[in-house]
Amino acid sequence: MVKDAVPGAGGEGQAWPSAEPDFWRQVVEQLSTALMVVDPAGRILAVNSAAERLLGRATRAIHGKDAHELLHRDTDGGPLLREQCPLLRALTEGAAARGEGDSYVRGDGRLVTISWSASPLTDGGSFKGMAVLFTDITGDRRTRRERAAYASALEDLNERLTLVAEITDVLGQTLETDDALVRLGRLLVPRLADWAAVDLRTGSGRVHRVAVTGPAGRDARLEGGRERLPETGEADRSALVQVLHGGDPVLQNEQNEQNKQSGQDEQDAHSAQDETGATASPGSPLAAAHSDFLRTVGATSAITVPLGSSRQITGALTVVRTDPAHPFDAADLEVVSDIGRRVGLVIDNARRFGRQRAVAEAMQRNLLAPLPQPGRLRLAARYQPAPAGSQVGGDWYDAFELKDGTLALVIGDVVGHDLTAAAGMAQLHGILRSLAWDHTGPPGAVVDRLDDAMPAITTVPMATLVLAQVEGDPHTGPWTLHWTSAGHPPPLLLPPGGDAQYLEAGQGLVLGAPVDTGGGRPDATHPLPPGSTLLFYTDGLIEVPGSDLDTGLDRLRRHALALAHTPLDTLCDQLLARMPPGSTDDVALLALRLPEL
């Protein structure tokens, strides 16, 4: 019972029984909220029944005791300095105060977290102490902690899923292995790890460390190692060796070795856990190289996963953390394993594409025949494959002499950007040569015959080209250009000392398009002045993503005029060199220069 601790209360005009102390004692005693009264020195004068229950202490056991020393503790249960006690501070100031999150110790030693509110007690203007109402919020705080932990877990999961999605999206945009690995490193460091390393298996049975990314970006000093993969990895404890031999992903933490020594087994169901490679004894040169890498970067936690599936292991990905307070866990292992599967698929596709691209480029270059040099006419040509990351196209050029000695010039582009396009280019190349040699008519008639034959004897669905003939004595001239165009960009004529001119006449439909059988393809003629230069090219020279065709044609005209006085080989090289960045197509270029008379 609270005895003589709460003064009577009331006021004029009120019906409350202010003169009945027993009534107020009953009110205080029946309060469901704990109440404690302390004097100005902080000694407990009284508590109600709710306070006794909350504190697990009887009134007689705490009456007269220093409330701070008896009850107040830090979050670990240790004593709290008096200067840190907000209730004592309020007593000193004689002012109302409140607080939340303080810890009180019960009689059984258990800590409870409380929310409290203190009001000063006065009598005739004299400060008598404080009335302190307090409630147990331990459960509420635990709930808040659980909710916060759950929210944090959801945020962490969302971040991991976002990272995997970004990696999938970004790596899907390239077919070049090195570019994919650069992008991977930028995504993993520092969002998931402090360091990331990629090792790829080569056809010679060796493992090549192709990419290492750290806090400062790509670290070439730690790349380039080539070690042979042991024929058997059973006796080799290295995580890298085990993974490359088809073993499970490996999570390595410094704490694991201590756990082993204390008999604790924290092995995850999907992984083999061991001490970091920095302390493991290597069993092979490859294991030693990997262990040295972990030691060099200061690894305290590492994950090594295979790239690809168990049926096709392309290599291994190792991610490292150097802060012992933030080791990798099983959830990280799952995420990195998923990333490894996706990266392995990208690298495998990139390798397949690289092999196909190499075959296509070799086919194109081998089919581009050496150029003739009839009389005083001079020819030069260039073929430039598409930039890294793009597929090879079907661009081609040709130049050959007909039966009567007339020079035939061809520039063409087969629709598509793959090995099929390159093969189609080879088919058109051979057929057109045969038709032009056998048929002595104008270029339009030859291309009409090619268009008729194309669906029957080639796999080409559509193509563009220009077939031209340079008529006139190859030594003395005069020379006339006779040509037809099947939907191809127009030739560019550079007369000596004059303005450049696109020869836009002779335009017909592309090869493979429905043609009106009522008439043949158009032909055009144009005189070629002595000392002039004629350029044939494919659209890769004038088309750049984000720019329109007219801009590309104007740019080519401007550069060609500036280079018209240079040797023919220099002209071709410089036109290619001055192309703006961003092109994704291959380029074929054929140049003719007539002599001065």
Disulfide bonds with the S-S distance in Angstrom:
none
